[in-house]
Amino acid sequence: MKSILKGATEDQEQPSTIEEIQAASELISVGYTQDAYAAVKAYGVQEVHLVVAEVKQAIKAGRNGAKPIYNPGGFTAARLKERIGLAKVKAELFEQGIVSPGEPEIDVEGVAADTVALFEAYRRETASRIWDAFDDTAKRSFIASLESRLDRFQADLIKQSKLSGKSLERLRDAKLLDDYNDRHLGLHDFIEHEGLLANDPTEVKLKIIDVVHKSLS
């Protein structure tokens, strides 16, 4: 049987109500590329509506002059990940009399991994825009200058044309971002601009950022 929603497969868990179908469709509409059906089941219709509304607002703000959301789908996934299992865990702990209703611990490692992925995607896109603005002469000059700025092994690989494709792009992008650091956001500014971790307690936010720093170093 063919799914109602685009991108679904028969083995995916299907929404069982109109509200769930609409929520899954909303996730897909903002670029969510993971299993939208499973997300609705895991987070609940209300949480999905709240996150999608937040993402749409951020996209609209970007179109009206604010800096854009560079990866709406990834941003959506990160925001949902911050809420993973909160309602379920809260209810279970409350029923057992362990804690009063409140926010259980957040998946620090998972949120940090999503934050790293978003930040790296943003840096790649920024470096690509800087590179595309160069004319052919500037591009040749920049690549030639890489040899004097790399270690001997890497420089030799460039001379021998053994370092190319993605490997060369990664080196190029790193140096471009170093040279034009006024054209892109650092980690902390990126997190603030994208609204990541905005709903997390300060202590939790600091833990997540610490993990992100370690992953990027």
N, C-alpha and C positions, 0 to 999 in steps of 0.2 A: 504493500500500500504506500502510495506516495505521500510524503509529509506535506502538511499545510504550509510550513515555513521553508523558505529557501535555505539550502545548505544542510538540511537534515538528512539523516540516513535512517534506515529501518531499525537498526539496533540501538538507536538513541532513545532514551526515555522520553516519552511524549507528554506534553502538557495535557491535563485532564479537564481543565475548565477554560472558559472563554478568557477569564482574567489572566490565567497563566499563559495562554497563547499570545495575548496582547503584550504581556510583559516580556516574553521571549522575543517577540517581533521587535519590541523597542530596543532590546539589547543588540540585536542584529543591525538595526537601523543606525546605531552609533558606532558601528565597526567592530563589535565584539566578535572575535573569531573562534572563541572556545565554544564548548557545548552550551548553548543558550538555554536549552531545556533543563539540563542538570543544574545550571546556575539558578534558575527560577525555583527549582525544587529545594536547593540547598539554602538559598538566602531568603526566599519568600517574595511574594509579589510586591509587598509594600517596600521592602528594602531595594528591590530592583527599580521600582518607580522613582524612589528618592535619588538613587545613584544616576540613573539615566537623565533625570531632570537637572542634576548638578553638571553632568557632562555637557548637555545641550546648552546650558547657561554659559559654561566656559567656552564652548565653541562660538557661540554668539558674541561673547565679549571679544574674542580674538578677531572676529570679522569687523567689529566696530572700533578697532584701534588698539586693543590690548594685544599682547604677544599671544600668538596662536597656540592651541594645544597641538603638539606635533604628532601625537599618536593617540587619537581618541579611543581606539579599541584597547590599547594597552593601558591607557588611563582608566578606562572603565574596569578592566580586570583588576588593576591595583586597588581601586576603591572598593570593589567587591571583596577582594582578598582581605582587606582590613577588617571586614565584618564577618569573616568566615566562622560559621558556627556560633556566633554570639547569642542569638536568641535561643538556640537549642541548649547550649551549655548553661546559660543563665537559668532557664526553666528547670533543667535537671538538678542543678545545685540548689536552687531554691526549694524544690520539692523534697530534697534530702535534708533540708534544714542546715546545710553547710554554710551558706552565705545568704545575705539578703539580696533582693534584686539589685543588680549592678552590672558593670561591665567586666566580664571575665578577661583573662589574659589574651592578648593578641598574638597571632602567629608571627613573631618578630622575624624569624629567618625567612619565612615565605614573603612577607611584605618587603623585606630588604631585597630579596632576589628580584621582585617585580620592579622595585625602585631602580635597581642597577640596570635592568633591561631597558627601562624607559630613558634613563639618563644616557646610556650608551647609544641608543637609537637617536636621541636628540643631538648628541655630539657628532655622530656620523652624518646626519642630515645637514648640520651646520657646516661641517668641513666640506661637504659636497657643494654647498651653495658658494662658499668662498672659492673653491677650486673652479667651479663653472664660470665665475666672474673673471677669471684670468684669460688673457688672450694666449695664442699659441706660443709666442715668444716668452711670456711670463711663465707659462707652464714648463717649457724646456729649461729655463733658467732655474726654476725652483727645484726640479728633479735633479739637475746637475749639482745644485748646492747641497743636496742631501748627503752626497758622498763625504763631504768634509765635516758633516755633523753626526755621522754614525760611527759605530765602532768598526774596526778594520774588517771583521768578518762580514758584517752587513754591507759595507762599502764595496768589498770585493764581489759580493753576490750581485750587486747592482751593475758593476762594471762587466761582469760576465753574463749579464742578462739572465741570471738564474733566480733573481728575486723580482717577481712580477705579479700581476693579478691582485688578489686580495691581500697578499702579504705586503706588497709595495704600497697598496692603498692604505693599509693600517699605519705604516710608517709615515707616509705622506700626510695622512689626516692628523696624526699626533703632532707633527711639526707645524702644520697649518694652524692648529688650535693654540699651540704655544706662541706662534708669531702674531696671531690676531686674537689675543685673549680679550680684547675689548669688544669683540663681535659675538661673544657667546656667554652664557651664564655658567657660573660655577655651581657645584653641587647644591649648596645651601640655597642659593638664589633660585635654582631650578625647582627645588622642592617647594619653596614658597610660592613661586609663580604658578606652578601646576596645581597647587592646592593639595599636594600629597601630604599625608600624615596630619592634616589640619584638625581632624577630630580626635586625634590620639592624645592622651595625657603627656605632659612634658617628659616625664621619666621614660615612658615607652618610646616616645619619639627619639630621644637621645640614644636609646639602645639600638633602635633601628638604624639610625644614621651611623652609629659606630660600626655596625655590621657592614653597612654599605661601603664605608671608607676602607675597611679591611678587604672587602671583595675587589675594590677598584685599585688597591695598592699593589 
